[in-house]
Amino acid sequence: MPSQRRRDALRGDVSARIADDLRQAILSGEYAEGDRLPSTSELMEQEQVSSLSVRHAYQALINEGLVVAVPKKGFYVRESLCMTWHMTTWQDPKRLATVKTDGWTADVEAAGDSHRQTISVSILPGSHLVAGTPIAKRLDIPESERVVVRSRVRYIGPGPDQPANEPESLADSYYAYNLVKDTKIMEPDSVNTAQVLAELGCPMRDHIDELTPRIASRQETERLQLAGVMAVLEVVRTTLTTSGKPVLVLHQIRPGNGSKYIYHVEARDD
């Protein structure tokens, strides 16, 4: 008779196989968002396994954020509000010149979703780290200088008249304090950054992006209301003026299943 440890190992192998089969079916589109997945009893009969093995498989998918359990109804493919971000034109000054608020709000409204965001403004030392690098280095200012950070938690909803309760991203924007200290950027309101910087003689032009997929931290999991252990995409965008000086660093954390990013890369004749 197999030992308890051996039985646990066999059950784990079976659960992993069932979870992998369901995962592939979800990712391939066989099951769409919102679709009901096979019940525990259906999988038990189909796979000739115990209910515990099936429950372990579903728990793994719940922890990954792919599946949700609805009491008395079963298991469903998790629905998410996926935004498409055209990164090449996202902060295009010409486009933002026609926007009354910030570019994020304009993009969400254009997608037909509802939105809200909490905004706070604080002052930090230049030694503050953003994705492992001092923010002063990213902004090309002395580390002894201070920076302003606008911190936002952004939420979206499924329609213009629906509550915006799904966290879409954490977004922190950093500026040199000496540059923006007397501007609207210091106020906890929606601001057209491109317009403010242009008025300061620092028009935005080019961007340098760093994209890093990783597992969410505990704090990010709580703030983004993530299910179990989930991946996030960390985006650090450094915006340069027409003279090539860094003027803004945007640090965003987005759920791994909540956005699509599109870039248009042009060849340059050097």
Steps between C-alpha positions, in 0.01 A plus 500: 500500500647839405604731783314825576790698354484298180122549474541876550764510225278308259207729579721802439604366158137438404392845622783666307400316182132598535595861574731507196228361272250761621760776480577417139130487416452847649807655338415351160150651511314171532350655813438874472485749785185441704452143377406233751762228539432129561366425845693301758281193441536529122878507523502218755310279257693614194844464656420214739652689792395609847317820581806615698719480189249711304469756778879532517511559125237771516669662800822530301314679218324727750840591648623586150205733446360301207194356677246618756278283718137610523323352805227248409567553128845364425824616341523766229772656286588828663377808313729800474467845350786499252623837377705540183784748529664636185831579667649691206229768507389461863671822613530669163499876575295572186227262615513617861468862384134424428438328836342699781617268778767230501572249224392197706152645554467581130601147398260329742211720387584427136476128581150555638589413860430685821791620710617654823834550666638597837786751484751603764806724468814472710863611499779242517880507504681443173641177643154336486520181293278436200540144368838481675642829368512835689239732354758781489708293259197436280418874495867597458504727807728503806397241759494781759200655322142409580236358269122526484298183461135484398369162621178361354290189534286476188170315465283417200147365449325313218307799365463877532207462742647210701701528823875512445612246760762287323856619570666564164845616611723663756662804341770724650632799304829659607623853423789716617360711784686814391333477159135448595469644852279792393274312256176302499707183522524570873121473536321164554280545194497368144765692305599524134870437556603569141344845512659591833846387393470682167412821685816451709707484182542121524285355221482120499623310196669160535444218749713217631299203630602217730252211530556234764256214566526367855299364792305765692621601845268461797422874501429500125276196541296681765477833316411343165267247666673212324392140548772282648848505349484701179739655252512873442665708233728773632531788254756778543473772237758779493383798296754728331464857385579612145855568623532145636478578872297265725205694636255235622520143625177302502502183709198272454399162637226324302334160549656250263162415343362853481665674205621464145800708388559600138816669371569646156875483444634709214840463337718811520760609250809586703 
